[in-house]
Amino acid sequence: MAKAELAKSLIESVKEIASISDHRPPMKKHFAHLSRRLKLLLPMLEEIRDCRNSLPEEQMVEALLSLKESLIHAKDLLIYISQVSKIYLVLERDKVIVRFQKVTALLEQALSEIPYRSLEISDELQEQVELVLVQLRREIGKGGGEKYDDELYKDLLSLYGGVTDSEVLRRVAGKLQLMTVTDLTEESLALLDMVSSCGGDDPGENFEKMMMLLKKIKDFVQTYNPNLDDVPLRSKPSLSKSQQDEDPKNVPDDFRCPISLKLMSDPVIVSSGQTYDRDCIKKWLEEGNSTCPKTQETLTSDTVTPNYALRSLIAQWCESNGIEPPKRPKNPQPSSKASSSSSSSSFSSPPSDEQLKIEELLRKLTSQRPEEQRSAAGEIRLLAKQNNHNRVSIAASGAIPLLVNLLTTSDDPRTQEHAVTSILNLSIFQENKGRIVSTFGAVPGIVYVLKKGSMEARENAAATLFSLSVIDENKVTIGAAGAIPPLVNLLSEGSQRGKKDAGTALFNLCIFQGNKGKAVRAGLVPVLMRLLTEPEGRMVDEALAILAILSSHPDGKVVVGAADAVPIMVEFIRSGSPRNKENAAAVLVQLCSWDPQYLIEADKLGIMGCLIEMAENGTDRGKRKAAQLLNRFSRFNEQQRQSGLGVEDQDSLI
């Protein structure tokens, strides 16, 4: 099979695996981790596909075919997991884990056999693949990866043994997500499919056990909610009479509580970032639940924070539609259960002075007075800079969406700067990075500031994008939001600090293969070449590092080669710092593997002695790159000798 076809086939296999989205609760972490690790292979496979050289060795083809075979096994397993009975996955967990172990071992073996040096992929991509290998080996060493949910397993066994405790049934239905007509029907069909797959044979005692368990769960769900429809059970705790009253029919979905489906009177934010009406989420937590009703994510805290922004929007909507705003309880009292609980919930204990201060700042962020917004954003900026405790508290209080809103709605440059810098400081806490991007959609606003803000705001916007791009998924989102062109502009025209911030952000973003082409088309290469030749040389390290990444992209090779880069790279190999020698050699490896004319040019500039010295005394990475270039020269000269020409005879061919 030709290299391009084989690589394309591997890419399609990984994309098909990534498209399998039904991560069933009992095996959700195993499923998600395997899928995520395989997606990390995409940049390497894309680079193999785009490389012009044919695969040099039979060993290479065999290794990639072995990888393809292991991907087929992985895909089959994940499809099976996404379709089989959830109850079966719990009761037969050991069998399923063994299948995960076998697939993990096959993937580890296939990836270990790939001769990466022959592929000549970039060091960054090789390190990414090595990270996947480390994770797979750790999984093998743990003998099964993620821990079992022993409580769920024991609950199912107790139900089979005759236990009818409603709390156990509620817990099982919630964990297995068997809470709607659709959920229960799909589980029933999955069990029936298992019978069909037996080919007429007796499915055995286990099938009867699973059907009996499903019936118990279904009976409980229907008893709990006799008007069962496709609204999840977890979203239908018992409601007060006032909540059951009719509300306007045209209420926007975002204004409705996910539990009661009514217009919210007192919206509050839980630790998962979701918003609920205070009374509804209070009742949910008092019933002993510890998960977010909407996402089923385990809540890290029972603290709830008023969502002032949403409350204000609801009030404005009610006023514009001639509807009386829902009345908010003045002093909600804790239930007797909350009052007597040894671990008091946030509903039964007064907020701390610190929390009151944060809530007051959030109230000011929604003020119609620009000076209050500016002052509050500035204070949040300072608080978020101090420590992780503040970053957690401020984010949990609902500040992020308010700050994101200010990025594009405030006409005050200072407020805009405070807002983007507050988001930067909040992003220092690792768990906030994902929520800032995926939950609160901050990237378009940050890019807006990067384009339109003051110089300090643009610098801090670039630093924010760098911080957020540490997460691989965020690299994709940031690149797709159009961040790369304004980062290139800042790298070209900004202050020294702005150039540093833009350079580090661009380096991170360009690690993702899909962003390399965007950076080349945005004119990044000419800017980098100019920075390499500036007398001060203050951006040389960053410029060479980015250039080494871009030169691995097909479009990057063309533009870098056309920019007369070879003499500059040779000079850095001759007299640069160890790090700069590595990156300059990495650029030449890519150029020379693409077009042998660059070998001839480098040879005329006297690179051979420098490469020999670097291969003997350079850094580990420098030695590898020098060895690759020397090998290129050797192979090229051998080809020319066979055709009767040497490097010195090539002038007539140029």
ChimeraX attribute file (.defattr): number of C-alpha atoms within 10 A of each C-alpha:
attribute: neighborCount
match mode: 1-to-1
recipient: residues
	/A:1	8
	/A:2	10
	/A:3	20
	/A:4	19
	/A:5	11
	/A:6	18
	/A:7	23
	/A:8	16
	/A:9	16
	/A:10	24
	/A:11	21
	/A:12	13
	/A:13	19
	/A:14	24
	/A:15	15
	/A:16	11
	/A:17	23
	/A:18	17
	/A:19	10
	/A:20	16
	/A:21	13
	/A:22	14
	/A:23	18
	/A:24	21
	/A:25	18
	/A:26	23
	/A:27	21
	/A:28	14
	/A:29	15
	/A:30	20
	/A:31	22
	/A:32	17
	/A:33	15
	/A:34	20
	/A:35	22
	/A:36	14
	/A:37	18
	/A:38	19
	/A:39	16
	/A:40	18
	/A:41	19
	/A:42	23
	/A:43	20
	/A:44	22
	/A:45	22
	/A:46	18
	/A:47	20
	/A:48	21
	/A:49	20
	/A:50	15
	/A:51	21
	/A:52	14
	/A:53	13
	/A:54	12
	/A:55	16
	/A:56	11
	/A:57	11
	/A:58	8
	/A:59	13
	/A:60	18
	/A:61	17
	/A:62	14
	/A:63	18
	/A:64	21
	/A:65	18
	/A:66	19
	/A:67	22
	/A:68	21
	/A:69	15
	/A:70	22
	/A:71	21
	/A:72	16
	/A:73	18
	/A:74	26
	/A:75	19
	/A:76	14
	/A:77	17
	/A:78	24
	/A:79	15
	/A:80	12
	/A:81	21
	/A:82	19
	/A:83	17
	/A:84	18
	/A:85	21
	/A:86	25
	/A:87	24
	/A:88	19
	/A:89	19
	/A:90	21
	/A:91	19
	/A:92	13
	/A:93	17
	/A:94	13
	/A:95	10
	/A:96	18
	/A:97	19
	/A:98	13
	/A:99	16
	/A:100	24
	/A:101	19
	/A:102	16
	/A:103	22
	/A:104	23
	/A:105	16
	/A:106	20
	/A:107	24
	/A:108	20
	/A:109	18
	/A:110	21
	/A:111	20
	/A:112	15
	/A:113	15
	/A:114	18
	/A:115	14
	/A:116	17
	/A:117	13
	/A:118	12
	/A:119	19
	/A:120	19
	/A:121	20
	/A:122	23
	/A:123	18
	/A:124	14
	/A:125	22
	/A:126	18
	/A:127	11
	/A:128	17
	/A:129	22
	/A:130	14
	/A:131	14
	/A:132	22
	/A:133	20
	/A:134	13
	/A:135	17
	/A:136	24
	/A:137	17
	/A:138	13
	/A:139	18
	/A:140	17
	/A:141	11
	/A:142	12
	/A:143	13
	/A:144	20
	/A:145	17
	/A:146	14
	/A:147	9
	/A:148	15
	/A:149	13
	/A:150	9
	/A:151	12
	/A:152	20
	/A:153	18
	/A:154	14
	/A:155	17
	/A:156	20
	/A:157	15
	/A:158	14
	/A:159	18
	/A:160	15
	/A:161	9
	/A:162	8
	/A:163	13
	/A:164	14
	/A:165	12
	/A:166	13
	/A:167	11
	/A:168	19
	/A:169	22
	/A:170	19
	/A:171	16
	/A:172	21
	/A:173	23
	/A:174	19
	/A:175	16
	/A:176	17
	/A:177	19
	/A:178	25
	/A:179	27
	/A:180	20
	/A:181	18
	/A:182	14
	/A:183	16
	/A:184	19
	/A:185	13
	/A:186	17
	/A:187	22
	/A:188	17
	/A:189	14
	/A:190	18
	/A:191	22
	/A:192	14
	/A:193	14
	/A:194	15
	/A:195	16
	/A:196	12
	/A:197	10
	/A:198	11
	/A:199	9
	/A:200	8
	/A:201	9
	/A:202	9
	/A:203	14
	/A:204	10
	/A:205	8
	/A:206	12
	/A:207	16
	/A:208	12
	/A:209	16
	/A:210	20
	/A:211	16
	/A:212	14
	/A:213	18
	/A:214	20
	/A:215	13
	/A:216	15
	/A:217	23
	/A:218	21
	/A:219	14
	/A:220	19
	/A:221	23
	/A:222	16
	/A:223	11
	/A:224	16
	/A:225	15
	/A:226	10
	/A:227	9
	/A:228	16
	/A:229	13
	/A:230	11
	/A:231	16
	/A:232	21
	/A:233	23
	/A:234	22
	/A:235	19
	/A:236	18
	/A:237	16
	/A:238	15
	/A:239	13
	/A:240	11
	/A:241	7
	/A:242	7
	/A:243	16
	/A:244	12
	/A:245	8
	/A:246	9
	/A:247	13
	/A:248	11
	/A:249	8
	/A:250	7
	/A:251	16
	/A:252	11
	/A:253	11
	/A:254	13
	/A:255	21
	/A:256	19
	/A:257	23
	/A:258	24
	/A:259	22
	/A:260	21
	/A:261	20
	/A:262	20
	/A:263	24
	/A:264	27
	/A:265	21
	/A:266	22
	/A:267	27
	/A:268	25
	/A:269	21
	/A:270	24
	/A:271	23
	/A:272	20
	/A:273	22
	/A:274	18
	/A:275	27
	/A:276	29
	/A:277	25
	/A:278	24
	/A:279	21
	/A:280	24
	/A:281	27
	/A:282	19
	/A:283	17
	/A:284	21
	/A:285	17
	/A:286	18
	/A:287	13
	/A:288	11
	/A:289	17
	/A:290	16
	/A:291	22
	/A:292	23
	/A:293	24
	/A:294	15
	/A:295	10
	/A:296	15
	/A:297	12
	/A:298	13
	/A:299	16
	/A:300	12
	/A:301	14
	/A:302	17
	/A:303	18
	/A:304	23
	/A:305	26
	/A:306	21
	/A:307	25
	/A:308	24
	/A:309	19
	/A:310	20
	/A:311	19
	/A:312	14
	/A:313	13
	/A:314	24
	/A:315	16
	/A:316	14
	/A:317	16
	/A:318	16
	/A:319	12
	/A:320	9
	/A:321	12
	/A:322	9
	/A:323	13
	/A:324	9
	/A:325	16
	/A:326	14
	/A:327	9
	/A:328	14
	/A:329	11
	/A:330	6
	/A:331	6
	/A:332	11
	/A:333	11
	/A:334	18
	/A:335	14
	/A:336	10
	/A:337	13
	/A:338	21
	/A:339	15
	/A:340	11
	/A:341	12
	/A:342	8
	/A:343	9
	/A:344	14
	/A:345	19
	/A:346	16
	/A:347	21
	/A:348	18
	/A:349	12
	/A:350	10
	/A:351	14
	/A:352	9
	/A:353	9
	/A:354	11
	/A:355	16
	/A:356	12
	/A:357	12
	/A:358	23
	/A:359	21
	/A:360	13
	/A:361	22
	/A:362	26
	/A:363	20
	/A:364	20
	/A:365	28
	/A:366	22
	/A:367	15
	/A:368	9
	/A:369	10
	/A:370	16
	/A:371	14
	/A:372	17
	/A:373	25
	/A:374	22
	/A:375	17
	/A:376	23
	/A:377	29
	/A:378	20
	/A:379	15
	/A:380	26
	/A:381	22
	/A:382	15
	/A:383	19
	/A:384	25
	/A:385	17
	/A:386	11
	/A:387	14
	/A:388	17
	/A:389	11
	/A:390	20
	/A:391	24
	/A:392	17
	/A:393	19
	/A:394	23
	/A:395	23
	/A:396	20
	/A:397	24
	/A:398	26
	/A:399	26
	/A:400	24
	/A:401	19
	/A:402	20
	/A:403	26
	/A:404	23
	/A:405	18
	/A:406	23
	/A:407	25
	/A:408	17
	/A:409	10
	/A:410	15
	/A:411	11
	/A:412	15
	/A:413	17
	/A:414	17
	/A:415	25
	/A:416	28
	/A:417	26
	/A:418	27
	/A:419	33
	/A:420	31
	/A:421	29
	/A:422	28
	/A:423	29
	/A:424	26
	/A:425	25
	/A:426	30
	/A:427	25
	/A:428	18
	/A:429	18
	/A:430	14
	/A:431	12
	/A:432	20
	/A:433	22
	/A:434	18
	/A:435	17
	/A:436	22
	/A:437	19
	/A:438	13
	/A:439	15
	/A:440	15
	/A:441	16
	/A:442	21
	/A:443	25
	/A:444	19
	/A:445	20
	/A:446	31
	/A:447	26
	/A:448	18
	/A:449	26
	/A:450	27
	/A:451	19
	/A:452	14
	/A:453	23
	/A:454	15
	/A:455	17
	/A:456	19
	/A:457	25
	/A:458	28
	/A:459	28
	/A:460	29
	/A:461	32
	/A:462	33
	/A:463	24
	/A:464	26
	/A:465	28
	/A:466	23
	/A:467	21
	/A:468	28
	/A:469	25
	/A:470	16
	/A:471	14
	/A:472	14
	/A:473	14
	/A:474	21
	/A:475	24
	/A:476	17
	/A:477	18
	/A:478	23
	/A:479	22
	/A:480	15
	/A:481	14
	/A:482	15
	/A:483	25
	/A:484	28
	/A:485	21
	/A:486	20
	/A:487	31
	/A:488	24
	/A:489	18
	/A:490	25
	/A:491	28
	/A:492	20
	/A:493	12
	/A:494	19
	/A:495	14
	/A:496	15
	/A:497	15
	/A:498	23
	/A:499	23
	/A:500	21
	/A:501	24
	/A:502	30
	/A:503	27
	/A:504	21
	/A:505	26
	/A:506	30
	/A:507	21
	/A:508	20
	/A:509	29
	/A:510	23
	/A:511	21
	/A:512	21
	/A:513	21
	/A:514	18
	/A:515	22
	/A:516	27
	/A:517	15
	/A:518	19
	/A:519	23
	/A:520	24
	/A:521	15
	/A:522	16
	/A:523	15
	/A:524	26
	/A:525	22
	/A:526	16
	/A:527	15
	/A:528	23
	/A:529	19
	/A:530	13
	/A:531	21
	/A:532	22
	/A:533	12
	/A:534	11
	/A:535	7
	/A:536	9
	/A:537	11
	/A:538	14
	/A:539	19
	/A:540	19
	/A:541	17
	/A:542	20
	/A:543	27
	/A:544	25
	/A:545	21
	/A:546	24
	/A:547	23
	/A:548	25
	/A:549	24
	/A:550	29
	/A:551	25
	/A:552	24
	/A:553	23
	/A:554	18
	/A:555	16
	/A:556	24
	/A:557	23
	/A:558	15
	/A:559	20
	/A:560	23
	/A:561	19
	/A:562	11
	/A:563	12
	/A:564	12
	/A:565	18
	/A:566	23
	/A:567	15
	/A:568	14
	/A:569	23
	/A:570	24
	/A:571	16
	/A:572	22
	/A:573	24
	/A:574	18
	/A:575	11
	/A:576	16
	/A:577	11
	/A:578	16
	/A:579	17
	/A:580	21
	/A:581	28
	/A:582	26
	/A:583	26
	/A:584	27
	/A:585	28
	/A:586	30
	/A:587	28
	/A:588	27
	/A:589	26
	/A:590	26
	/A:591	24
	/A:592	21
	/A:593	19
	/A:594	19
	/A:595	14
	/A:596	14
	/A:597	16
	/A:598	21
	/A:599	24
	/A:600	20
	/A:601	19
	/A:602	18
	/A:603	16
	/A:604	13
	/A:605	13
	/A:606	13
	/A:607	20
	/A:608	17
	/A:609	11
	/A:610	16
	/A:611	25
	/A:612	16
	/A:613	13
	/A:614	24
	/A:615	21
	/A:616	13
	/A:617	11
	/A:618	19
	/A:619	15
	/A:620	13
	/A:621	18
	/A:622	25
	/A:623	20
	/A:624	19
	/A:625	28
	/A:626	28
	/A:627	19
	/A:628	22
	/A:629	25
	/A:630	19
	/A:631	12
	/A:632	17
	/A:633	19
	/A:634	12
	/A:635	12
	/A:636	17
	/A:637	17
	/A:638	15
	/A:639	13
	/A:640	15
	/A:641	12
	/A:642	10
	/A:643	9
	/A:644	10
	/A:645	13
	/A:646	15
	/A:647	18
	/A:648	11
	/A:649	11
	/A:650	13
	/A:651	9
	/A:652	6
	/A:653	6
	/A:654	7
